[in-house]
Amino acid sequence: MDFSIHHLHHFNHLAVLVSALILWILGAAWYSPALFAKPWMRALGIVPSSTKKGLATGMISSFIGDLLVAFALLHVVLWSEASTWAAGAFIGFLCWLGFFAATQFPQGIYESRPIKLFFINSGYWLVGLLLIGSLLAVWQ
């Protein structure tokens, strides 16, 4: 297999943008009071406050990070020649397993963080990468 970066010039920019938006919206829902905000804050020792200091900066940086993740995952999907939602989801799963779960789990052990924090944070990335992996594979 020859290494090629030809697809860097011919990829679906809209699919990357929509994927980033999906991750961003999923993150807003995942870390909302309706889902995991309270156990996540408890696990980190964060005390809720009425001020939202740094919220806008955090949301902007999250979206930029989500764009980078979507862009990188698109390349893995294209290199693997995945073209079905199941193949894209599998690529998303492999990336989650190798790059997120495999790094976050021991990091949490070293930092003496609660295992619940690992499940909350890595669960978000698992769901997100499954979703956008599927989307990027079918929307080329």
C-alpha positions as CSV (number, residue, x, y, z in Angstrom):
1,M,0.0,0.0,0.0
2,D,1.4,3.3,-1.0
3,F,1.3,6.2,1.3
4,S,-0.8,9.0,-0.2
5,I,-2.0,12.4,1.1
6,H,-4.0,13.1,-2.1
7,H,-7.2,13.1,-0.1
8,L,-6.0,16.1,1.8
9,H,-7.0,18.2,-1.3
10,H,-10.2,16.4,-2.0
11,F,-12.3,15.7,1.1
12,N,-15.7,16.6,2.2
13,H,-15.3,19.8,4.3
14,L,-19.0,19.9,5.2
15,A,-18.8,16.3,6.6
16,V,-15.9,17.4,8.8
17,L,-17.8,20.5,10.0
18,V,-21.0,18.5,10.7
19,S,-19.0,15.9,12.5
20,A,-17.4,18.5,14.7
21,L,-20.9,20.0,15.4
22,I,-22.1,16.5,16.4
23,L,-19.2,16.1,18.8
24,W,-19.8,19.6,20.2
25,I,-23.5,19.2,20.7
26,L,-23.0,15.7,22.1
27,G,-20.5,17.1,24.6
28,A,-22.9,19.8,25.6
29,A,-25.6,17.2,26.3
30,W,-23.2,14.7,27.9
31,Y,-21.8,17.1,30.4
32,S,-25.2,18.8,31.1
33,P,-27.1,18.4,34.3
34,A,-29.5,16.1,32.5
35,L,-26.8,13.5,32.0
36,F,-23.4,13.5,33.7
37,A,-22.6,17.0,34.9
38,K,-23.1,16.3,38.6
39,P,-21.1,13.0,38.8
40,W,-18.4,14.5,36.6
41,M,-18.0,17.6,38.8
42,R,-18.1,15.4,42.0
43,A,-15.4,13.1,40.6
44,L,-13.2,16.2,39.9
45,G,-14.1,18.0,43.1
46,I,-15.6,20.9,41.2
47,V,-17.9,23.1,43.2
48,P,-20.8,24.5,41.1
49,S,-20.9,28.3,41.0
50,S,-23.3,30.8,39.5
51,T,-20.5,32.4,37.5
52,K,-19.7,30.8,34.2
53,K,-16.1,32.1,34.1
54,G,-14.3,30.8,31.1
55,L,-17.3,29.0,29.6
56,A,-17.1,30.8,26.2
57,T,-13.4,30.1,25.9
58,G,-14.0,26.4,26.8
59,M,-16.8,26.1,24.3
60,I,-14.7,27.6,21.5
61,S,-11.7,25.5,22.3
62,S,-13.9,22.4,22.5
63,F,-15.2,23.2,19.0
64,I,-11.7,23.7,17.6
65,G,-10.6,20.4,19.2
66,D,-13.7,18.7,17.8
67,L,-12.8,20.0,14.3
68,L,-9.3,18.5,14.7
69,V,-10.7,15.1,15.8
70,A,-13.2,15.0,13.0
71,F,-10.4,16.0,10.5
72,A,-8.1,13.3,11.8
73,L,-10.7,10.6,11.9
74,L,-11.7,11.4,8.4
75,H,-8.2,10.5,7.2
76,V,-8.2,7.2,9.1
77,V,-11.6,6.4,7.5
78,L,-10.3,7.4,4.1
79,W,-7.1,5.4,4.5
80,S,-9.0,2.4,5.6
81,E,-11.4,2.7,2.7
82,A,-14.4,2.4,5.0
83,S,-17.5,3.2,3.1
84,T,-20.4,1.8,5.2
85,W,-21.7,3.1,8.5
86,A,-20.6,-0.2,10.2
87,A,-17.1,0.1,8.9
88,G,-16.9,3.7,9.9
89,A,-18.2,2.9,13.4
90,F,-15.6,0.2,13.7
91,I,-12.8,2.7,12.7
92,G,-14.2,5.0,15.4
93,F,-14.2,2.2,17.9
94,L,-10.6,1.3,17.1
95,C,-9.5,4.9,17.4
96,W,-11.3,5.2,20.7
97,L,-9.8,2.0,22.0
98,G,-6.2,2.8,21.0
99,F,-6.0,6.5,21.4
100,F,-8.6,7.4,24.1
101,A,-9.3,4.4,26.4
102,A,-5.8,3.0,26.3
103,T,-4.3,6.4,27.4
104,Q,-7.0,7.7,29.7
105,F,-7.4,4.6,31.8
106,P,-3.8,4.4,33.1
107,Q,-3.6,8.1,33.4
108,G,-6.6,8.0,35.7
109,I,-4.8,5.3,37.7
110,Y,-1.6,7.3,38.1
111,E,-3.6,10.4,39.1
112,S,-5.8,8.4,41.6
113,R,-8.9,9.6,39.8
114,P,-12.3,7.8,40.4
115,I,-13.0,5.1,37.8
116,K,-16.4,6.8,37.3
117,L,-14.5,9.7,35.7
118,F,-12.9,7.4,33.2
119,F,-16.3,6.0,32.3
120,I,-17.9,9.4,31.9
121,N,-15.1,10.9,29.8
122,S,-14.2,7.9,27.7
123,G,-17.9,7.1,27.2
124,Y,-18.4,10.5,25.6
125,W,-15.5,9.8,23.2
126,L,-16.8,6.3,22.5
127,V,-20.2,7.5,21.5
128,G,-18.9,10.5,19.6
129,L,-16.3,8.5,17.6
130,L,-18.9,5.8,16.7
131,L,-21.3,8.5,15.5
132,I,-18.8,10.5,13.4
133,G,-16.9,7.5,12.2
134,S,-20.2,6.2,10.7
135,L,-21.0,9.6,9.3
136,L,-17.6,10.2,7.7
137,A,-17.6,6.7,6.1
138,V,-20.9,7.2,4.3
139,W,-20.6,10.9,3.6
140,Q,-17.5,11.0,1.5
